[in-house]
Amino acid sequence: MRTVLHGARVTLRPATVDDIPALAAIRSTPEVYARWPGGDDLTAAVTEELEDPGARTYAVEHDGRVVGAVQWGAEDEPDYRHANIDIYLDPAVHGRGLGTDTVRTLARHLIDDHGYRRLVIDPAADNAAAIRCYRKVGFRPVGVMRQYERGADGSWHDGLLMDLLADELE
């Protein structure tokens, strides 16, 4: 994965080991850690994610600094072929449209360059800000996945499955 993607306000480039300290610091913020727990060693968690052959991780840059990460994976079985997206951003840049630009930029790449006709994303069902962001890109709610994932406190919470068909990208 060598492709660098340019959005209206962000640049997405393949994440490297040099990004691990910045990404671990972002993951350690209370707002991100609540949604992306990773145990006691976030440096190890980020390192594992970068080494995962099933996920492609981009560092999200804005104004010359790393402000988050976006990942994608795929189901390539022809009868079920689709891609999935996950994202986290530094809370210091929340509310500026960078999440929407990031998701839109990656979605465009997955549709135009990889030929995916369907994308999915699965925010926590109570994450209203993320859901608004994904709706702006064109994602639509499909359904609630009950007790879908375990939070940092060990409790289970619901996820919202959202999808986007290629011709719905805004």
VOLO-378789 format. One record per residue: residue in one letter; x, y, z of N, C-alpha, C in turn. Coordinates in nm, 2 decimals. Last residue first. Example, Ala and Ser with C-alpha at 12.3 -4.5 7.8 and 13.67 -1.06 7.14 Angstrom:
<rs>
+---------+--------+--------+--------+--------+--------+--------+--------+--------+--------+
| residuo |   n_xx |   n_yy |   n_zz |  ca_xx |  ca_yy |  ca_zz |   c_xx |   c_yy |   c_zz |
+---------+--------+--------+--------+--------+--------+--------+--------+--------+--------+
|       s |   1.28 |  -0.22 |   0.71 |   1.37 |  -0.11 |   0.71 |   1.29 |   0.00 |   0.79 |
|       a |   1.32 |  -0.57 |   0.78 |   1.23 |  -0.45 |   0.78 |   1.32 |  -0.33 |   0.78 |
+---------+--------+--------+--------+--------+--------+--------+--------+--------+--------+
</rs>
This chain:
<rs>
+---------+--------+--------+--------+--------+--------+--------+--------+--------+--------+
| residuo |   n_xx |   n_yy |   n_zz |  ca_xx |  ca_yy |  ca_zz |   c_xx |   c_yy |   c_zz |
+---------+--------+--------+--------+--------+--------+--------+--------+--------+--------+
|       e |  -2.16 |   1.08 |  -0.14 |  -2.19 |   1.23 |  -0.16 |  -2.06 |   1.30 |  -0.16 |
|       l |  -2.25 |   0.77 |  -0.27 |  -2.14 |   0.85 |  -0.22 |  -2.16 |   1.00 |  -0.25 |
|       e |  -2.43 |   0.61 |  -0.40 |  -2.48 |   0.70 |  -0.29 |  -2.37 |   0.79 |  -0.23 |
|       d |  -2.31 |   0.43 |  -0.57 |  -2.38 |   0.55 |  -0.63 |  -2.44 |   0.64 |  -0.53 |
|       a |  -2.21 |   0.24 |  -0.39 |  -2.12 |   0.32 |  -0.47 |  -2.19 |   0.45 |  -0.52 |
|       l |  -2.37 |   0.24 |  -0.07 |  -2.36 |   0.18 |  -0.21 |  -2.28 |   0.29 |  -0.29 |
|       l |  -2.30 |   0.20 |   0.26 |  -2.30 |   0.30 |   0.15 |  -2.28 |   0.22 |   0.02 |
|       d |  -2.43 |   0.13 |   0.59 |  -2.36 |   0.10 |   0.47 |  -2.38 |   0.21 |   0.36 |
|       m |  -2.39 |   0.06 |   0.94 |  -2.43 |   0.15 |   0.83 |  -2.36 |   0.11 |   0.71 |
|       l |  -2.48 |  -0.07 |   1.25 |  -2.43 |  -0.10 |   1.12 |  -2.48 |   0.00 |   1.01 |
|       l |  -2.40 |   0.03 |   1.56 |  -2.49 |   0.06 |   1.45 |  -2.42 |   0.03 |   1.32 |
|       g |  -2.38 |  -0.15 |   1.86 |  -2.32 |  -0.09 |   1.74 |  -2.42 |  -0.06 |   1.64 |
|       d |  -2.40 |  -0.15 |   2.22 |  -2.46 |  -0.17 |   2.08 |  -2.38 |  -0.10 |   1.98 |
|       h |  -2.17 |  -0.29 |   2.46 |  -2.26 |  -0.19 |   2.41 |  -2.30 |  -0.21 |   2.26 |
|       w |  -2.06 |  -0.43 |   2.76 |  -2.10 |  -0.45 |   2.62 |  -2.19 |  -0.34 |   2.58 |
|       s |  -1.79 |  -0.33 |   2.98 |  -1.93 |  -0.35 |   2.95 |  -1.95 |  -0.36 |   2.80 |
|       g |  -1.52 |  -0.27 |   3.02 |  -1.56 |  -0.41 |   3.02 |  -1.71 |  -0.44 |   2.99 |
|       d |  -1.45 |  -0.01 |   2.98 |  -1.48 |  -0.05 |   3.11 |  -1.53 |  -0.20 |   3.13 |
|       a |  -1.41 |   0.00 |   2.70 |  -1.29 |   0.01 |   2.79 |  -1.32 |  -0.04 |   2.93 |
|       g |  -1.66 |  -0.23 |   2.57 |  -1.60 |  -0.10 |   2.60 |  -1.48 |  -0.11 |   2.69 |
|       r |  -1.72 |  -0.47 |   2.33 |  -1.69 |  -0.45 |   2.47 |  -1.62 |  -0.31 |   2.48 |
|       e |  -1.99 |  -0.48 |   2.09 |  -1.85 |  -0.47 |   2.13 |  -1.83 |  -0.43 |   2.27 |
|       y |  -2.27 |  -0.54 |   2.07 |  -2.17 |  -0.57 |   1.96 |  -2.03 |  -0.57 |   2.00 |
|       q |  -2.53 |  -0.55 |   2.18 |  -2.41 |  -0.59 |   2.26 |  -2.29 |  -0.63 |   2.16 |
|       r |  -2.68 |  -0.56 |   1.86 |  -2.69 |  -0.56 |   2.00 |  -2.57 |  -0.62 |   2.07 |
|       m |  -2.67 |  -0.36 |   1.61 |  -2.61 |  -0.49 |   1.64 |  -2.60 |  -0.49 |   1.80 |
|       v |  -2.92 |  -0.21 |   1.43 |  -2.85 |  -0.21 |   1.55 |  -2.80 |  -0.35 |   1.58 |
|       g |  -2.90 |  -0.13 |   1.07 |  -2.96 |  -0.19 |   1.19 |  -2.87 |  -0.19 |   1.31 |
|       v |  -2.83 |   0.06 |   0.88 |  -2.89 |  -0.07 |   0.84 |  -2.96 |  -0.14 |   0.96 |
|       p |  -2.81 |   0.40 |   0.80 |  -2.82 |   0.30 |   0.90 |  -2.89 |   0.17 |   0.84 |
|       r |  -2.59 |   0.50 |   0.53 |  -2.73 |   0.49 |   0.59 |  -2.73 |   0.38 |   0.69 |
|       f |  -2.35 |   0.73 |   0.41 |  -2.38 |   0.61 |   0.47 |  -2.52 |   0.61 |   0.53 |
|       g |  -2.29 |   0.98 |   0.30 |  -2.39 |   0.90 |   0.23 |  -2.42 |   0.77 |   0.30 |
|       v |  -2.15 |   1.16 |   0.44 |  -2.08 |   1.10 |   0.33 |  -2.18 |   1.02 |   0.24 |
|       k |  -2.32 |   1.23 |   0.64 |  -2.28 |   1.33 |   0.54 |  -2.21 |   1.28 |   0.42 |
|       r |  -2.32 |   0.99 |   0.79 |  -2.44 |   1.03 |   0.71 |  -2.41 |   1.13 |   0.60 |
|       y |  -2.08 |   1.02 |   0.92 |  -2.09 |   0.91 |   0.82 |  -2.22 |   0.94 |   0.73 |
|       c |  -2.14 |   1.23 |   1.10 |  -2.03 |   1.24 |   1.00 |  -2.05 |   1.14 |   0.89 |
|       r |  -2.35 |   1.12 |   1.25 |  -2.37 |   1.24 |   1.17 |  -2.26 |   1.25 |   1.06 |
|       i |  -2.20 |   0.92 |   1.38 |  -2.31 |   0.88 |   1.29 |  -2.35 |   1.00 |   1.20 |
|       a |  -2.02 |   1.06 |   1.53 |  -1.97 |   0.98 |   1.43 |  -2.08 |   0.94 |   1.33 |
|       a |  -2.21 |   1.19 |   1.71 |  -2.12 |   1.27 |   1.62 |  -2.06 |   1.19 |   1.51 |
|       a |  -2.33 |   0.97 |   1.84 |  -2.41 |   1.06 |   1.76 |  -2.32 |   1.14 |   1.66 |
|       n |  -2.29 |   0.69 |   1.95 |  -2.19 |   0.79 |   1.90 |  -2.25 |   0.88 |   1.80 |
|       d |  -2.44 |   0.48 |   2.02 |  -2.46 |   0.61 |   2.09 |  -2.36 |   0.72 |   2.05 |
|       a |  -2.36 |   0.27 |   1.87 |  -2.49 |   0.32 |   1.85 |  -2.52 |   0.45 |   1.92 |
|       a |  -2.03 |   0.30 |   1.74 |  -2.11 |   0.27 |   1.85 |  -2.25 |   0.34 |   1.83 |
|       p |  -2.02 |   0.24 |   1.38 |  -1.99 |   0.32 |   1.50 |  -2.07 |   0.26 |   1.62 |
|       d |  -1.92 |   0.08 |   1.13 |  -2.00 |   0.04 |   1.24 |  -1.97 |   0.11 |   1.37 |
|       i |  -1.96 |   0.06 |   0.77 |  -1.89 |   0.12 |   0.89 |  -1.98 |   0.09 |   1.01 |
|       v |  -1.91 |  -0.06 |   0.44 |  -1.98 |  -0.06 |   0.57 |  -1.89 |   0.01 |   0.67 |
|       l |  -1.98 |  -0.03 |   0.09 |  -1.89 |  -0.01 |   0.20 |  -1.97 |  -0.02 |   0.33 |
|       r |  -2.00 |  -0.17 |  -0.24 |  -2.07 |  -0.15 |  -0.11 |  -1.96 |  -0.13 |   0.00 |
|       r |  -1.84 |  -0.19 |  -0.45 |  -1.98 |  -0.14 |  -0.48 |  -2.05 |  -0.11 |  -0.35 |
|       y |  -1.50 |  -0.14 |  -0.52 |  -1.60 |  -0.19 |  -0.43 |  -1.74 |  -0.12 |  -0.46 |
|       g |  -1.29 |  -0.07 |  -0.69 |  -1.41 |  -0.13 |  -0.75 |  -1.51 |  -0.19 |  -0.65 |
|       h |  -1.06 |   0.06 |  -0.63 |  -1.06 |  -0.08 |  -0.59 |  -1.19 |  -0.15 |  -0.64 |
|       d |  -1.10 |   0.32 |  -0.72 |  -0.97 |   0.25 |  -0.75 |  -0.97 |   0.10 |  -0.72 |
|       d |  -1.36 |   0.40 |  -0.65 |  -1.31 |   0.43 |  -0.78 |  -1.18 |   0.34 |  -0.82 |
|       i |  -1.41 |   0.29 |  -0.39 |  -1.51 |   0.27 |  -0.50 |  -1.44 |   0.29 |  -0.63 |
|       l |  -1.19 |   0.36 |  -0.24 |  -1.23 |   0.22 |  -0.24 |  -1.33 |   0.19 |  -0.36 |
|       h |  -1.17 |   0.64 |  -0.29 |  -1.06 |   0.55 |  -0.33 |  -1.11 |   0.41 |  -0.34 |
|       r |  -1.41 |   0.72 |  -0.16 |  -1.39 |   0.74 |  -0.31 |  -1.28 |   0.65 |  -0.36 |
|       a |  -1.35 |   0.65 |   0.10 |  -1.46 |   0.58 |   0.03 |  -1.45 |   0.60 |  -0.12 |
|       l |  -1.14 |   0.83 |   0.16 |  -1.12 |   0.68 |   0.15 |  -1.23 |   0.61 |   0.08 |
|       t |  -1.29 |   1.07 |   0.14 |  -1.17 |   1.05 |   0.06 |  -1.14 |   0.90 |   0.05 |
|       r |  -1.49 |   1.03 |   0.34 |  -1.53 |   1.05 |   0.20 |  -1.41 |   1.02 |   0.10 |
|       v |  -1.33 |   1.02 |   0.57 |  -1.42 |   0.90 |   0.53 |  -1.45 |   0.91 |   0.38 |
|       t |  -1.21 |   1.27 |   0.56 |  -1.13 |   1.15 |   0.57 |  -1.21 |   1.03 |   0.51 |
|       d |  -1.43 |   1.45 |   0.57 |  -1.33 |   1.45 |   0.46 |  -1.25 |   1.32 |   0.45 |
|       t |  -1.53 |   1.38 |   0.82 |  -1.61 |   1.36 |   0.70 |  -1.52 |   1.36 |   0.58 |
|       g |  -1.32 |   1.45 |   0.98 |  -1.37 |   1.31 |   0.98 |  -1.44 |   1.28 |   0.85 |
|       l |  -1.30 |   1.72 |   0.94 |  -1.19 |   1.64 |   0.90 |  -1.23 |   1.49 |   0.89 |
|       g |  -1.49 |   1.90 |   1.04 |  -1.52 |   1.84 |   0.91 |  -1.41 |   1.74 |   0.86 |
|       r |  -1.45 |   1.99 |   1.30 |  -1.39 |   2.07 |   1.19 |  -1.42 |   2.01 |   1.05 |
|       g |  -1.51 |   1.82 |   1.51 |  -1.60 |   1.93 |   1.48 |  -1.55 |   2.02 |   1.37 |
|       h |  -1.18 |   1.75 |   1.64 |  -1.32 |   1.72 |   1.62 |  -1.40 |   1.84 |   1.59 |
|       v |  -0.92 |   1.80 |   1.70 |  -0.96 |   1.85 |   1.57 |  -1.11 |   1.81 |   1.54 |
|       a |  -0.88 |   1.71 |   1.96 |  -0.85 |   1.85 |   1.94 |  -0.89 |   1.90 |   1.80 |
|       p |  -0.92 |   1.43 |   1.94 |  -1.03 |   1.52 |   1.98 |  -1.01 |   1.67 |   1.96 |
|       d |  -0.79 |   1.28 |   1.66 |  -0.76 |   1.35 |   1.78 |  -0.88 |   1.44 |   1.82 |
|       l |  -0.99 |   1.01 |   1.53 |  -0.92 |   1.14 |   1.51 |  -0.89 |   1.20 |   1.65 |
|       y |  -1.03 |   0.70 |   1.37 |  -1.03 |   0.78 |   1.49 |  -0.94 |   0.90 |   1.47 |
|       i |  -1.22 |   0.46 |   1.18 |  -1.15 |   0.58 |   1.19 |  -1.14 |   0.63 |   1.33 |
|       d |  -1.28 |   0.20 |   0.94 |  -1.27 |   0.24 |   1.08 |  -1.19 |   0.37 |   1.09 |
|       i |  -1.46 |   0.03 |   0.69 |  -1.38 |   0.15 |   0.73 |  -1.39 |   0.16 |   0.88 |
|       n |  -1.48 |  -0.24 |   0.45 |  -1.52 |  -0.17 |   0.57 |  -1.42 |  -0.07 |   0.61 |
|       a |  -1.61 |  -0.36 |   0.14 |  -1.50 |  -0.31 |   0.22 |  -1.56 |  -0.24 |   0.35 |
|       h |  -1.72 |  -0.66 |  -0.03 |  -1.74 |  -0.52 |   0.02 |  -1.62 |  -0.48 |   0.11 |
|       r |  -1.87 |  -0.94 |  -0.17 |  -1.75 |  -0.85 |  -0.17 |  -1.80 |  -0.71 |  -0.13 |
|       y |  -2.01 |  -1.17 |  -0.18 |  -2.03 |  -1.08 |  -0.06 |  -1.93 |  -0.97 |  -0.06 |
|       d |  -1.94 |  -1.32 |  -0.39 |  -2.08 |  -1.31 |  -0.37 |  -2.11 |  -1.21 |  -0.25 |
|       p |  -1.65 |  -1.32 |  -0.38 |  -1.73 |  -1.25 |  -0.49 |  -1.88 |  -1.23 |  -0.46 |
|       e |  -1.48 |  -1.24 |  -0.10 |  -1.56 |  -1.35 |  -0.15 |  -1.66 |  -1.28 |  -0.26 |
|       d |  -1.35 |  -1.03 |   0.03 |  -1.34 |  -1.04 |  -0.12 |  -1.40 |  -1.16 |  -0.18 |
|       e |  -1.39 |  -0.79 |   0.25 |  -1.44 |  -0.93 |   0.23 |  -1.44 |  -0.94 |   0.08 |
|       a |  -1.14 |  -0.58 |   0.39 |  -1.23 |  -0.62 |   0.29 |  -1.28 |  -0.77 |   0.30 |
|       g |  -1.06 |  -0.27 |   0.55 |  -1.04 |  -0.41 |   0.53 |  -1.14 |  -0.45 |   0.43 |
|       w |  -0.90 |   0.03 |   0.65 |  -1.00 |  -0.04 |   0.58 |  -0.96 |  -0.18 |   0.56 |
|       q |  -0.86 |   0.31 |   0.87 |  -0.83 |   0.18 |   0.83 |  -0.94 |   0.12 |   0.74 |
|       v |  -0.71 |   0.61 |   0.98 |  -0.83 |   0.55 |   0.91 |  -0.78 |   0.41 |   0.85 |
|       a |  -0.61 |   0.82 |   1.24 |  -0.58 |   0.71 |   1.15 |  -0.72 |   0.66 |   1.10 |
|       g |  -0.48 |   1.15 |   1.33 |  -0.56 |   1.03 |   1.34 |  -0.52 |   0.92 |   1.25 |
|       v |  -0.32 |   1.36 |   1.27 |  -0.43 |   1.39 |   1.36 |  -0.52 |   1.27 |   1.38 |
|       v |   0.01 |   1.46 |   1.21 |  -0.08 |   1.34 |   1.22 |  -0.19 |   1.37 |   1.32 |
|       r |   0.05 |   1.77 |   1.03 |   0.07 |   1.68 |   1.15 |  -0.03 |   1.57 |   1.14 |
|       g |   0.00 |   1.95 |   0.82 |   0.14 |   1.90 |   0.84 |   0.16 |   1.81 |   0.96 |
|       d |  -0.27 |   2.00 |   0.82 |  -0.18 |   2.11 |   0.85 |  -0.04 |   2.05 |   0.89 |
|       h |  -0.33 |   1.67 |   0.87 |  -0.39 |   1.80 |   0.85 |  -0.29 |   1.90 |   0.90 |
|       e |  -0.34 |   1.32 |   0.80 |  -0.26 |   1.44 |   0.82 |  -0.35 |   1.57 |   0.79 |
|       v |  -0.38 |   1.00 |   0.91 |  -0.46 |   1.12 |   0.86 |  -0.37 |   1.24 |   0.90 |
|       a |  -0.23 |   0.71 |   0.80 |  -0.22 |   0.82 |   0.89 |  -0.30 |   0.93 |   0.83 |
|       y |  -0.40 |   0.41 |   0.72 |  -0.35 |   0.54 |   0.67 |  -0.34 |   0.63 |   0.79 |
|       t |  -0.39 |   0.06 |   0.70 |  -0.40 |   0.18 |   0.79 |  -0.33 |   0.30 |   0.73 |
|       r |  -0.56 |  -0.22 |   0.62 |  -0.47 |  -0.12 |   0.56 |  -0.49 |   0.01 |   0.64 |
|       a |  -0.57 |  -0.55 |   0.74 |  -0.61 |  -0.40 |   0.75 |  -0.51 |  -0.32 |   0.69 |
|       g |  -0.46 |  -0.79 |   0.73 |  -0.60 |  -0.78 |   0.68 |  -0.65 |  -0.64 |   0.69 |
|       p |  -0.21 |  -0.79 |   0.84 |  -0.22 |  -0.80 |   0.70 |  -0.36 |  -0.78 |   0.64 |
|       d |  -0.11 |  -0.58 |   1.09 |  -0.22 |  -0.67 |   1.06 |  -0.23 |  -0.68 |   0.91 |
|       e |   0.07 |  -0.39 |   1.17 |   0.13 |  -0.52 |   1.12 |   0.02 |  -0.61 |   1.07 |
|       l |  -0.08 |  -0.19 |   1.27 |   0.00 |  -0.16 |   1.15 |   0.05 |  -0.29 |   1.09 |
|       e |  -0.18 |  -0.32 |   1.50 |  -0.27 |  -0.28 |   1.39 |  -0.20 |  -0.25 |   1.26 |
|       e |   0.05 |  -0.35 |   1.65 |  -0.02 |  -0.47 |   1.60 |  -0.11 |  -0.43 |   1.49 |
|       t |   0.10 |  -0.08 |   1.71 |   0.20 |  -0.16 |   1.63 |   0.13 |  -0.28 |   1.57 |
|       v |  -0.12 |  -0.02 |   1.87 |  -0.11 |   0.05 |   1.74 |  -0.01 |  -0.03 |   1.65 |
|       a |  -0.06 |  -0.19 |   2.09 |  -0.19 |  -0.20 |   2.01 |  -0.18 |  -0.14 |   1.87 |
|       a |   0.18 |  -0.09 |   2.18 |   0.18 |  -0.22 |   2.12 |   0.05 |  -0.25 |   2.04 |
|       t |   0.09 |   0.16 |   2.26 |   0.20 |   0.15 |   2.16 |   0.20 |   0.02 |   2.09 |
|       l |  -0.09 |   0.10 |   2.46 |  -0.14 |   0.15 |   2.33 |  -0.03 |   0.15 |   2.22 |
|       d |  -0.12 |  -0.11 |   2.70 |   0.00 |  -0.07 |   2.61 |  -0.05 |  -0.03 |   2.47 |
|       d |  -0.35 |  -0.18 |   2.82 |  -0.26 |  -0.09 |   2.89 |  -0.15 |  -0.04 |   2.80 |
|       g |  -0.62 |  -0.18 |   2.57 |  -0.54 |  -0.24 |   2.68 |  -0.45 |  -0.13 |   2.74 |
|       g |  -0.76 |  -0.04 |   2.39 |  -0.65 |  -0.12 |   2.34 |  -0.56 |  -0.18 |   2.45 |
|       p |  -1.06 |   0.11 |   2.28 |  -0.98 |   0.06 |   2.39 |  -0.87 |  -0.03 |   2.33 |
|       w |  -1.21 |   0.32 |   2.13 |  -1.10 |   0.24 |   2.07 |  -1.01 |   0.19 |   2.19 |
|       r |  -1.38 |   0.47 |   2.28 |  -1.43 |   0.41 |   2.16 |  -1.34 |   0.31 |   2.10 |
|       a |  -1.23 |   0.56 |   2.49 |  -1.36 |   0.51 |   2.52 |  -1.42 |   0.44 |   2.40 |
|       y |  -1.01 |   0.67 |   2.36 |  -0.99 |   0.54 |   2.43 |  -1.13 |   0.48 |   2.46 |
|       v |  -1.11 |   0.91 |   2.27 |  -1.08 |   0.81 |   2.17 |  -1.07 |   0.67 |   2.24 |
|       e |  -1.15 |   1.05 |   2.51 |  -1.26 |   1.04 |   2.41 |  -1.23 |   0.93 |   2.31 |
|       p |  -0.90 |   1.04 |   2.65 |  -1.02 |   0.97 |   2.70 |  -1.13 |   0.95 |   2.60 |
|       t |  -0.62 |   0.95 |   2.45 |  -0.71 |   1.05 |   2.50 |  -0.84 |   0.98 |   2.54 |
|       s |  -0.47 |   0.74 |   2.34 |  -0.48 |   0.75 |   2.49 |  -0.57 |   0.86 |   2.54 |
|       r |  -0.48 |   0.77 |   2.07 |  -0.56 |   0.67 |   2.12 |  -0.57 |   0.68 |   2.27 |
|       i |  -0.29 |   0.98 |   2.05 |  -0.43 |   1.01 |   2.02 |  -0.52 |   0.90 |   2.08 |
|       a |  -0.06 |   0.83 |   2.12 |  -0.10 |   0.94 |   2.20 |  -0.25 |   0.98 |   2.18 |
|       a |  -0.05 |   0.64 |   1.91 |  -0.07 |   0.59 |   2.05 |  -0.12 |   0.71 |   2.14 |
|       l |   0.00 |   0.82 |   1.70 |  -0.12 |   0.75 |   1.70 |  -0.15 |   0.69 |   1.84 |
|       a |   0.26 |   0.91 |   1.78 |   0.15 |   1.01 |   1.76 |   0.01 |   0.94 |   1.77 |
|       p |   0.41 |   0.67 |   1.78 |   0.40 |   0.75 |   1.90 |   0.28 |   0.85 |   1.89 |
|       i |   0.37 |   0.57 |   1.50 |   0.32 |   0.50 |   1.62 |   0.31 |   0.59 |   1.75 |
|       d |   0.48 |   0.68 |   1.28 |   0.36 |   0.73 |   1.33 |   0.31 |   0.67 |   1.46 |
|       d |   0.70 |   0.52 |   1.22 |   0.73 |   0.66 |   1.27 |   0.60 |   0.72 |   1.33 |
|       v |   0.59 |   0.30 |   1.11 |   0.63 |   0.29 |   1.25 |   0.66 |   0.43 |   1.31 |
|       t |   0.32 |   0.45 |   0.91 |   0.45 |   0.38 |   0.93 |   0.48 |   0.37 |   1.08 |
|       a |   0.04 |   0.45 |   0.70 |   0.10 |   0.47 |   0.83 |   0.23 |   0.39 |   0.84 |
|       p |   0.00 |   0.60 |   0.38 |   0.02 |   0.48 |   0.46 |   0.09 |   0.51 |   0.59 |
|       r |  -0.20 |   0.90 |   0.41 |  -0.08 |   0.83 |   0.36 |  -0.06 |   0.70 |   0.44 |
|       l |  -0.42 |   1.14 |   0.33 |  -0.41 |   1.01 |   0.39 |  -0.29 |   0.94 |   0.33 |
|       t |  -0.48 |   1.47 |   0.42 |  -0.40 |   1.38 |   0.33 |  -0.39 |   1.25 |   0.41 |
|       v |  -0.76 |   1.70 |   0.42 |  -0.67 |   1.60 |   0.48 |  -0.59 |   1.53 |   0.37 |
|       r |  -0.93 |   1.86 |   0.28 |  -0.85 |   1.92 |   0.39 |  -0.75 |   1.83 |   0.45 |
|       a |  -1.01 |   1.72 |   0.05 |  -1.02 |   1.86 |   0.05 |  -0.94 |   1.93 |   0.16 |
|       g |  -0.76 |   1.46 |   0.02 |  -0.90 |   1.51 |   0.04 |  -0.90 |   1.66 |   0.03 |
|       h |  -0.55 |   1.24 |  -0.13 |  -0.57 |   1.38 |  -0.10 |  -0.72 |   1.42 |  -0.09 |
|       l |  -0.35 |   0.96 |  -0.06 |  -0.48 |   1.01 |  -0.10 |  -0.50 |   1.15 |  -0.05 |
|       v |  -0.10 |   0.76 |  -0.18 |  -0.13 |   0.87 |  -0.09 |  -0.26 |   0.93 |  -0.15 |
|       t |  -0.02 |   0.42 |  -0.19 |  -0.10 |   0.52 |  -0.24 |  -0.12 |   0.63 |  -0.14 |
|       r |   0.10 |   0.19 |  -0.11 |   0.18 |   0.31 |  -0.12 |   0.11 |   0.43 |  -0.16 |
|       m |   0.09 |  -0.12 |   0.00 |   0.00 |   0.00 |   0.00 |   0.09 |   0.12 |   0.00 |
+---------+--------+--------+--------+--------+--------+--------+--------+--------+--------+
</rs>
